[in-house]
């Protein structure tokens, strides 16, 4: 399948640069997979699409301030590092008790070589141990874990995606608050599960009061989820593994819903990929933990999720491929359907990407 099938033109003005003042004030495009139709609503209208017995699965990962700035000790040149989730940093042990090993994505103006040293702005010394290109570079960070956690909490920047334009430097209090879901609990993500940004505490409470079960899981989102598909053929792309944890209560809620033919509704592509990629979810007798690199594209037959709340995604991205698959499970018909719906959203001025509007596929 050709990657260009998932391309479309998005005007610059449709890319949201700021969230709306109220989390649940975003617009909502509701897509009916059976009727192949859509209509415009608001996120505040979500309550009318849920019923008692539904299980709403949310990703409670917490975004860490993962963007760090440093200078090259030899030249004074500027370097930017993006931390990757700790659970994926398996390649090398610590050099000493006071040296951490972390995997990062690196942005610099010149060629970096193993053995080169840096200094984080206002923080510890760093040595580049190994270059792994797209898999990330390996850094030796010369401090202990407590010192490093304190440093990134005080100095690290919110890892907003590149299409959200901000001046270099400390993140605003507004971005620190709004690039985080209201239910974020478990630190580890370097990108937000953005569909969850639409939920206010009041909206969640209203859904619970109506008989909806809100069931959390954790998938620590890495940058690989959002990496553009650069190959010509869809099947050649891959998605980096990301660590997940599904509590026993969530496992039980999903199993009961599937037995009783009740709906499981995923909030975001990260929740959906965890549900579909967790081996043995329907047979487990307790919690589940592991990593998933599930890459969903048409045609794909979904086993768990009945509906999906998601944002509007980047052209030629694995996320657009996933929602196209969900729009027509087991076929390739969802590609044209989603592109038509996106064309409608663009014409109507919907806001795209992380801080943008929402789409409910039922």
Buried (B, 14 or more C-beta within 10 A) or exposed (E): BEBEBBEEEBEEEBBBBEBBEEBBBBBBBBBEBEEBEBEBBEBBBBBEBBEEBBBBBBBBBBBBBBBBBBBBBEEEBBBBBBBBBBBBBEEEEEBEEEBBBBBBBBEBEEEBEEEBBBBBBEBBBBBBBBBEEEBBBBBBBBBBEEBBBEBBEEBBBBBBBEBBEEEEEBBEEEBBEBBBBBBBEBBBBBBBBBBBBBBBEEBBEBBEEEEBBBBBBBBBBBBBBBBEBEEEEBEEBEBBBBBBBBBEEBBBBBBEBBEEEBBBBBBBBBBBBBBBBBEEBEEBEEBBEBBBEBBBBBBBEBEBBBBBBBBBBBBBBBBBBBBBBBBBBEEBBBBBBBBEBBEBBBEEEBBBBBBBBBBBBB
